Amino acid sequence: MSHIVCSSSDLQGSPCRLPAVFWDVHHAIWNTNLNLACDLVTEVKNAHKAKGVKSAWTAVAWADFAYWKYSLCKNKENLKVLDLAIDEVIEIGEGLKEKFQPPKQNSFFGSAFTSKEELSTKYSFYLDGKTVRAYGWLYRSIYHIGQEEQVKAAFYFRKSWTAFNDCKQIIEEQKKQELKTDDYVIGMVNYGLGMFHLVMGLIPPSLKSIIELVGFEGDLELGIKELTVAFESKCPRAAEAAIGLVAVKWFIQDDTEGALALLDRVSNAYPNSLVVTFFSGHFSKFTGNTPKSLEFFQSALKLASDNEFKEAVTRISCSLGTCAYLVNDWKTATTHLQNFLDVPVEETKMDYRPYSAYTLGLAYWHLDMEAGTDNHKAAITALYKEAKNWVRPDESYDAYALRKMNQFLSAGTWNPIECLVARSDALVGGQVFTKALEELEKFEEVANSTNLPTETVEEYKTIVLY
């Protein structure tokens, strides 16, 4: 099988010391072609096995594939593959580190008989081993988070953080001794450090002392610089670094234009990327272009469905249904919110379920209003009764949904003013302000058509004016 050409992407450099398969697999993954990624890395692994050799970066490529495969389609088989892939990465990384341990600094006997070229080789492979192992431990931490084993996750998170810091010191020593360095590996290290610094830098000041006490360092500005180095290096983590920088520009620096430009660049590099398309949907939603976000989510859903990525289909259905609700597209909202809630609770846990149930009931009610029927009333009642079991008391959205669902169950109906307020509130959330104002202007007309007590109407009027 011939390797795909990945150098056409302006986010990836050309294969150098890193094996071609690492770049090819990463490119295939980001273009949502996991079957190709699997074929590519399996071919190389089999060739290596026949020769009795192991490749650290090929092992990382396999772990990358296994991680994405499990994330998008969670089952026991994929989990086992991921578990074994992580073990292999850590084992090979440890072996490289031990085999190519450079001479200790200031050691005459260690350095006097080592040529500069040999020293460069030792440092390069030693850095490979340390970097690969750092990624292995990071994956192991993510693995335990997925299994809700928080103590184990924290343990490996800490080991990965320490290993990436060690890598930084090795790079500094390479430069100090004027040895050859690999910009791509430096980019890989900076991505790891940058994500750690970025995440820890967002920890509230009240908790920072605790984080620093256990050895972590939160430095937002440094994290941004490191992610920029990773991005500009065009290493195999450049796309991930770009997404991180988009989030920084968007949420932290309030640079929407810069975020959009960078996101467009990633999208152009990976036109069939499920990750980029899904992220673009959320970006459009939060920047006020809800209709555009619907288009992105619909594209993402097609990509996920075509590839049979069950987990992704579930999450995208929730996002798509929610966006449709925000623009009062009741038919689209009911289709996708129902698809989301049809997935068993044990697969989605409780995330988003109570609020999705509340909005699904309202969407069904509006469909009935438009048709002049009450076909869905019994289904809404049954849904709300079941959804009460999903509520998490400490989650504000769940508590709000519970209050509204109880309101319906108590009255056996949604009154016209409640529906008007719900429609306009959704439109405001979708930043469709003109249409929201049109709905609110109907308040007096709707209020006069009801038999609600005057004080109740006045309460609703206060909400509308607010």
ZAMARGU-4260 file (C-alpha; in steps of 0.2 Angstrom, whole numbers, plus 5000, padded with zeros to 4 digits):
<rodrens>
0) 5000/5000/5000 | 5007/5017/4995 | 5007/5031/5008 | 4996/5046/5006 | 5004/5062/5002
5) 5001/5073/5017 | 5013/5087/5013 | 5000/5096/5004 | 4992/5102/5020 | 4999/5119/5026
10) 4998/5112/5044 | 5010/5098/5041 | 5028/5097/5037 | 5037/5084/5027 | 5042/5068/5035
15) 5060/5069/5042 | 5066/5059/5057 | 5048/5054/5061 | 5042/5040/5051 | 5030/5043/5036
20) 5017/5033/5043 | 5015/5044/5058 | 5011/5059/5047 | 5000/5048/5036 | 4990/5041/5050
25) 4987/5058/5058 | 4982/5066/5041 | 4969/5051/5038 | 4962/5053/5056 | 4959/5071/5054
30) 4950/5069/5038 | 4939/5056/5047 | 4946/5041/5037 | 4950/5029/5052 | 4949/5014/5040
35) 4964/5021/5030 | 4973/5026/5046 | 4971/5008/5053 | 4977/5000/5036 | 4992/5011/5035
40) 4998/5008/5053 | 4994/4990/5052 | 5004/4987/5037 | 5019/4996/5044 | 5018/4987/5061
45) 5017/4970/5052 | 5032/4974/5042 | 5041/4979/5058 | 5035/4963/5067 | 5042/4952/5053
50) 5059/4961/5055 | 5059/4960/5074 | 5059/4978/5076 | 5049/4991/5085 | 5046/5009/5081
55) 5042/5022/5094 | 5033/5034/5083 | 5024/5021/5074 | 5017/5015/5091 | 5011/5032/5095
60) 5002/5032/5078 | 4994/5016/5083 | 4989/5024/5099 | 4982/5039/5091 | 4971/5028/5080
65) 4965/5018/5094 | 4961/5033/5105 | 4951/5041/5091 | 4942/5025/5087 | 4937/5022/5105
70) 4932/5040/5107 | 4920/5039/5092 | 4914/5022/5095 | 4915/5016/5113 | 4915/4997/5115
75) 4925/4984/5125 | 4934/4978/5109 | 4940/4996/5105 | 4944/4999/5123 | 4955/4984/5124
80) 4965/4989/5108 | 4968/5006/5116 | 4974/4999/5132 | 4987/4988/5123 | 4992/5002/5112
85) 4996/5013/5127 | 5006/5000/5135 | 5016/4998/5119 | 5020/5016/5118 | 5026/5017/5136
90) 5036/5001/5134 | 5045/5007/5119 | 5048/5024/5125 | 5055/5017/5141 | 5067/5006/5131
95) 5073/5020/5120 | 5076/5031/5135 | 5087/5017/5143 | 5096/5013/5127 | 5101/5030/5122
100) 5105/5038/5139 | 5117/5052/5135 | 5133/5054/5145 | 5131/5064/5161 | 5135/5082/5161
105) 5153/5086/5166 | 5158/5068/5164 | 5175/5067/5156 | 5175/5049/5152 | 5157/5049/5146
110) 5160/5064/5133 | 5178/5063/5129 | 5176/5047/5119 | 5159/5052/5111 | 5159/5061/5094
115) 5148/5076/5092 | 5138/5066/5079 | 5136/5051/5091 | 5131/5063/5105 | 5118/5071/5093
120) 5111/5054/5089 | 5110/5049/5108 | 5101/5065/5113 | 5089/5063/5098 | 5084/5046/5102
125) 5084/5049/5121 | 5072/5064/5118 | 5061/5053/5106 | 5060/5040/5121 | 5055/5053/5134
130) 5043/5062/5122 | 5034/5045/5117 | 5033/5040/5135 | 5026/5057/5140 | 5012/5054/5127
135) 5009/5037/5133 | 5006/5043/5151 | 4995/5056/5144 | 4985/5044/5135 | 4984/5033/5150
140) 4978/5047/5161 | 4964/5050/5148 | 4960/5032/5148 | 4957/5032/5167 | 4947/5047/5166
145) 4935/5038/5153 | 4934/5024/5166 | 4930/5036/5180 | 4946/5031/5189 | 4951/5049/5195
150) 4965/5044/5206 | 4974/5034/5193 | 4971/5047/5180 | 4978/5061/5191 | 4994/5049/5194
155) 4997/5047/5176 | 4993/5065/5172 | 5007/5071/5184 | 5019/5058/5177 | 5016/5065/5159
160) 5018/5083/5165 | 5034/5079/5173 | 5040/5069/5158 | 5036/5084/5146 | 5046/5096/5157
165) 5061/5084/5156 | 5059/5084/5137 | 5060/5103/5138 | 5077/5102/5148 | 5084/5089/5135
170) 5080/5101/5121 | 5089/5115/5130 | 5104/5104/5133 | 5104/5100/5114 | 5104/5118/5110
175) 5117/5122/5123 | 5129/5109/5116 | 5125/5115/5098 | 5119/5097/5094 | 5106/5094/5080
180) 5088/5096/5084 | 5072/5091/5076 | 5059/5105/5075 | 5045/5092/5073 | 5049/5083/5089
185) 5051/5100/5097 | 5034/5105/5091 | 5027/5088/5099 | 5035/5093/5116 | 5028/5111/5115
190) 5011/5104/5111 | 5011/5093/5127 | 5018/5108/5138 | 5007/5120/5130 | 4991/5111/5134
195) 4996/5108/5152 | 5000/5126/5154 | 4984/5132/5146 | 4973/5120/5156 | 4982/5124/5172
200) 4982/5142/5168 | 4963/5143/5168 | 4962/5136/5186 | 4954/5149/5197 | 4966/5159/5208
205) 4958/5152/5224 | 4964/5134/5218 | 4981/5139/5210 | 4991/5137/5226 | 4984/5119/5228
210) 4989/5115/5210 | 5006/5122/5212 | 5008/5112/5229 | 5007/5096/5220 | 5019/5101/5207
215) 5009/5108/5192 | 5012/5125/5185 | 4998/5136/5177 | 5005/5149/5165 | 4992/5155/5152
220) 5004/5166/5142 | 5018/5152/5141 | 5005/5140/5136 | 4999/5151/5121 | 5018/5153/5116
225) 5021/5134/5117 | 5005/5130/5107 | 5011/5143/5094 | 5028/5135/5093 | 5019/5118/5090
230) 5008/5125/5077 | 5021/5134/5067 | 5033/5119/5068 | 5020/5110/5057 | 5023/5094/5067
235) 5010/5080/5068 | 5001/5090/5082 | 4999/5106/5073 | 4981/5104/5070 | 4977/5100/5088
240) 4988/5115/5093 | 4978/5126/5080 | 4961/5121/5088 | 4968/5125/5105 | 4974/5142/5099
245) 4956/5145/5091 | 4949/5142/5108 | 4961/5154/5116 | 4958/5168/5103 | 4939/5165/5105
250) 4936/5163/5123 | 4951/5172/5131 | 4958/5185/5119 | 4941/5190/5112 | 4948/5189/5095
255) 4934/5182/5085 | 4941/5187/5068 | 4958/5179/5072 | 4949/5163/5078 | 4938/5162/5063
260) 4953/5165/5051 | 4963/5151/5060 | 4948/5139/5060 | 4946/5142/5042 | 4964/5137/5039
265) 4962/5121/5048 | 4946/5118/5039 | 4954/5120/5022 | 4968/5108/5027 | 4956/5095/5033
270) 4940/5097/5023 | 4932/5081/5029 | 4937/5083/5047 | 4923/5078/5059 | 4932/5087/5073
275) 4934/5103/5064 | 4916/5103/5057 | 4909/5099/5074 | 4920/5113/5082 | 4915/5125/5068
280) 4896/5122/5073 | 4899/5127/5091 | 4910/5142/5085 | 4896/5148/5074 | 4883/5146/5087
285) 4893/5156/5100 | 4897/5170/5088 | 4878/5172/5084 | 4877/5163/5067 | 4865/5149/5073
290) 4859/5145/5055 | 4877/5142/5050 | 4880/5131/5065 | 4865/5120/5060 | 4874/5118/5043
295) 4890/5113/5051 | 4881/5101/5063 | 4872/5093/5049 | 4888/5090/5040 | 4896/5083/5055
300) 4881/5071/5058 | 4883/5065/5040 | 4902/5062/5043 | 4898/5053/5059 | 4884/5042/5052
305) 4893/5037/5036 | 4908/5031/5047 | 4896/5023/5060 | 4903/5033/5074 | 4890/5030/5087
310) 4896/5041/5101 | 4898/5056/5089 | 4881/5053/5081 | 4874/5054/5099 | 4883/5070/5104
315) 4880/5079/5087 | 4861/5074/5087 | 4860/5084/5104 | 4869/5099/5097 | 4859/5099/5081
320) 4842/5097/5090 | 4847/5111/5102 | 4852/5123/5088 | 4836/5119/5079 | 4826/5123/5095
325) 4835/5140/5096 | 4828/5145/5079 | 4811/5138/5082 | 4813/5124/5069 | 4802/5112/5079
330) 4802/5098/5066 | 4821/5097/5065 | 4823/5099/5084 | 4811/5085/5088 | 4819/5073/5076
335) 4837/5075/5083 | 4833/5078/5101 | 4822/5062/5101 | 4837/5053/5093 | 4848/5059/5107
340) 4836/5054/5120 | 4833/5037/5112 | 4851/5032/5117 | 4850/5022/5133 | 4854/5032/5149
345) 4869/5021/5153 | 4878/5026/5137 | 4875/5045/5138 | 4875/5046/5157 | 4864/5061/5162
350) 4873/5074/5152 | 4861/5086/5144 | 4847/5074/5146 | 4835/5083/5157 | 4836/5100/5148
355) 4835/5091/5131 | 4819/5082/5137 | 4811/5099/5142 | 4815/5107/5126 | 4809/5091/5116
360) 4793/5092/5125 | 4791/5111/5120 | 4795/5107/5102 | 4782/5093/5101 | 4769/5105/5109
365) 4773/5118/5096 | 4771/5105/5082 | 4754/5101/5089 | 4749/5120/5090 | 4754/5122/5072
370) 4743/5107/5067 | 4729/5111/5079 | 4730/5094/5088 | 4736/5087/5104 | 4744/5071/5097
375) 4760/5072/5107 | 4752/5077/5124 | 4753/5059/5131 | 4771/5057/5125 | 4776/5073/5133
380) 4769/5069/5149 | 4777/5052/5149 | 4794/5060/5144 | 4793/5073/5158 | 4789/5060/5171
385) 4804/5049/5166 | 4816/5064/5164 | 4813/5069/5182 | 4824/5053/5186 | 4838/5060/5176
390) 4840/5077/5186 | 4856/5081/5195 | 4852/5093/5209 | 4868/5102/5208 | 4866/5106/5190
395) 4857/5123/5186 | 4851/5118/5169 | 4844/5102/5176 | 4835/5111/5191 | 4828/5123/5178
400) 4821/5109/5167 | 4814/5100/5182 | 4804/5116/5188 | 4797/5118/5170 | 4793/5100/5168
405) 4784/5100/5185 | 4774/5115/5179 | 4768/5106/5164 | 4764/5090/5174 | 4754/5100/5187
410) 4744/5110/5174 | 4743/5097/5161 | 4747/5110/5147 | 4758/5124/5142 | 4748/5140/5142
415) 4750/5151/5127 | 4760/5165/5136 | 4772/5152/5142 | 4774/5146/5124 | 4777/5163/5118
420) 4790/5167/5131 | 4799/5150/5128 | 4799/5154/5109 | 4806/5171/5111 | 4819/5166/5124
425) 4825/5152/5113 | 4827/5165/5098 | 4837/5176/5110 | 4848/5162/5114 | 4850/5158/5096
430) 4854/5177/5093 | 4839/5178/5081 | 4834/5195/5089 | 4823/5202/5075 | 4812/5186/5076
435) 4812/5186/5095 | 4806/5204/5095 | 4792/5199/5083 | 4786/5186/5095 | 4787/5197/5110
440) 4776/5210/5101 | 4762/5197/5101 | 4761/5197/5120 | 4746/5208/5123 | 4736/5199/5109
445) 4740/5182/5117 | 4737/5188/5134 | 4720/5194/5130 | 4715/5177/5122 | 4719/5168/5138
450) 4709/5166/5154 | 4724/5168/5166 | 4723/5178/5181 | 4728/5196/5180 | 4742/5194/5192
455) 4749/5179/5182 | 4749/5189/5166 | 4758/5203/5175 | 4771/5191/5180 | 4774/5185/5163
460) 4774/5204/5157 | 4788/5207/5169 | 4798/5192/5162 | 4795/5199/5144 | 4800/5216/5148
465) 4816/5210/5157
</rodrens>
